[in-house]
Amino acid sequence: MKQRIAVTLDEELVAFLDNESSGNRSEYLNEIVSQYRKERIRAEMIEAIKQDVTDPEYQAELAMWDSTIGDGIDAEG
């Protein structure tokens, strides 16, 4: 579902938008905002992973889960 909004842009930005959008400002802006959102989410995920890698408590918990997951893998019967 799409929603109509009103925005105010500098004249230079409107000219740029008209030049880049091939006549469909809404679709162009929709694509740009969507790409920006994906990049932000990706950057936030990378930052969270970096924090997890340096967090000793989280690493200890991972090690504990690794040993728990491996319990009984080689057991027979």
Residue frames relative to the residue before (quaternion, step in Angstrom):
aa qw qx qy qz dx dy dz
M 1.0000 0.0000 0.0000 0.0000 0.00 0.00 0.00
K 0.1951 -0.7790 0.5872 0.1014 3.55 -0.89 0.91
Q 0.2004 -0.7677 0.6018 0.0909 3.51 -1.23 0.63
R 0.3966 -0.7098 0.5340 0.2317 3.54 -0.96 0.88
I 0.0043 -0.7721 0.6354 -0.0111 3.55 -1.05 0.89
A 0.3251 -0.7041 0.5862 0.2342 3.56 -1.29 0.24
V 0.0326 -0.7871 0.6159 -0.0001 3.55 -0.96 0.89
T 0.2646 -0.7343 0.6012 0.1712 3.54 -1.24 0.50
L 0.0309 -0.8088 0.5864 -0.0330 3.55 -0.73 1.11
D 0.5752 -0.5463 0.4741 0.3820 3.54 -1.26 0.44
E 0.6411 -0.5558 0.3700 0.3784 3.57 -1.13 0.64
E 0.6443 0.5280 -0.3297 0.4444 3.58 0.98 -0.84
L 0.6583 0.5048 -0.3103 0.4643 3.57 1.04 -0.76
V 0.6212 0.5211 -0.3442 0.4734 3.58 1.05 -0.69
A 0.6419 0.5112 -0.3246 0.4704 3.59 0.96 -0.81
F 0.6424 0.5128 -0.3151 0.4743 3.56 0.97 -0.85
L 0.6517 0.5239 -0.3040 0.4566 3.56 0.93 -0.96
D 0.6604 0.5024 -0.3076 0.4656 3.57 0.90 -0.88
N 0.6625 0.5098 -0.3001 0.4595 3.57 1.01 -0.82
E 0.7407 0.4357 -0.2217 0.4609 3.58 0.93 -0.90
S 0.7004 0.5420 -0.2694 0.3783 3.57 1.03 -0.76
S 0.3191 -0.7655 0.4982 0.2531 3.60 1.22 -0.19
G 0.7620 -0.4171 0.2006 0.4528 3.55 0.98 0.88
N 0.7305 0.3559 -0.2405 0.5309 3.60 1.20 -0.16
R 0.2109 -0.8255 0.5152 0.0932 3.54 0.21 1.33
S 0.6630 0.5379 -0.3159 0.4140 3.57 0.85 -0.97
E 0.6828 0.4747 -0.2940 0.4711 3.59 0.83 -0.93
Y 0.6411 0.5267 -0.3266 0.4527 3.57 0.99 -0.81
L 0.6792 0.4740 -0.2871 0.4812 3.59 0.87 -0.94
N 0.6100 0.5541 -0.3407 0.4526 3.57 1.04 -0.78
E 0.6781 0.4877 -0.2842 0.4706 3.58 0.93 -0.90
I 0.6533 0.5127 -0.3181 0.4573 3.59 0.94 -0.86
V 0.6779 0.4772 -0.2987 0.4727 3.60 0.86 -0.91
S 0.6300 0.5340 -0.3296 0.4575 3.59 1.02 -0.78
Q 0.6610 0.4942 -0.3027 0.4768 3.58 0.93 -0.88
Y 0.6416 0.5231 -0.3201 0.4607 3.58 0.95 -0.87
R 0.6419 0.5277 -0.3173 0.4570 3.57 0.98 -0.87
K 0.6527 0.5087 -0.3110 0.4675 3.59 0.93 -0.90
E 0.6583 0.5069 -0.3081 0.4634 3.59 0.96 -0.86
R 0.6390 0.5209 -0.3204 0.4666 3.61 1.01 -0.78
I 0.6574 0.4972 -0.3086 0.4747 3.57 0.91 -0.92
R 0.6438 0.5205 -0.3193 0.4611 3.59 0.94 -0.87
A 0.6672 0.4979 -0.3006 0.4654 3.59 0.90 -0.92
E 0.6459 0.5118 -0.3184 0.4684 3.59 1.01 -0.78
M 0.6460 0.5111 -0.3198 0.4681 3.59 1.01 -0.78
I 0.6433 0.5147 -0.3209 0.4672 3.59 0.95 -0.85
E 0.6510 0.5099 -0.3164 0.4649 3.59 0.95 -0.84
A 0.6474 0.5148 -0.3176 0.4637 3.59 0.98 -0.83
I 0.6439 0.5108 -0.3179 0.4728 3.59 1.00 -0.81
K 0.6350 0.5253 -0.3286 0.4615 3.59 0.98 -0.83
Q 0.6525 0.5005 -0.3167 0.4727 3.58 0.98 -0.79
D 0.6427 0.5293 -0.3229 0.4500 3.59 0.98 -0.83
V 0.6403 0.5437 -0.3222 0.4365 3.58 0.99 -0.83
T 0.7522 0.3800 -0.2129 0.4944 3.58 1.03 -0.71
D 0.5669 0.5919 -0.3860 0.4234 3.61 1.27 0.04
P 0.3484 -0.7785 0.4776 0.2107 3.61 -0.32 1.19
E 0.6252 0.5357 -0.3483 0.4482 3.61 1.02 -0.68
Y 0.6600 0.4958 -0.3038 0.4757 3.57 0.96 -0.87
Q 0.6491 0.5137 -0.3181 0.4622 3.58 0.96 -0.82
A 0.6352 0.5174 -0.3284 0.4700 3.60 1.03 -0.76
E 0.6463 0.5107 -0.3184 0.4691 3.58 0.99 -0.79
L 0.6286 0.5265 -0.3302 0.4675 3.59 1.01 -0.79
A 0.6509 0.5120 -0.3171 0.4623 3.57 0.94 -0.87
M 0.6374 0.5206 -0.3251 0.4658 3.56 1.01 -0.77
W 0.6628 0.4907 -0.3057 0.4758 3.59 0.95 -0.84
D 0.6098 0.5530 -0.3522 0.4453 3.59 1.02 -0.76
S 0.6902 0.4540 -0.2959 0.4796 3.59 0.89 -0.84
T 0.6311 0.5280 -0.3358 0.4585 3.61 1.07 -0.69
I 0.6541 0.5155 -0.3147 0.4553 3.57 0.92 -0.88
G 0.7012 0.4824 -0.2656 0.4529 3.56 1.03 -0.81
D 0.4835 0.6775 -0.4394 0.3380 3.61 1.18 -0.28
G 0.8571 0.1675 -0.1373 0.4673 3.53 -0.85 0.99
I 0.4071 0.7235 -0.4832 0.2781 3.59 1.18 0.06
D 0.7626 0.3600 -0.1959 0.5004 3.56 0.91 -0.88
A 0.4614 0.6918 -0.4501 0.3256 3.61 1.23 0.00
E 0.3164 -0.7386 0.5627 0.1942 3.54 -1.10 0.68
G 0.8465 0.3417 -0.1953 0.3585 3.46 -1.32 0.48
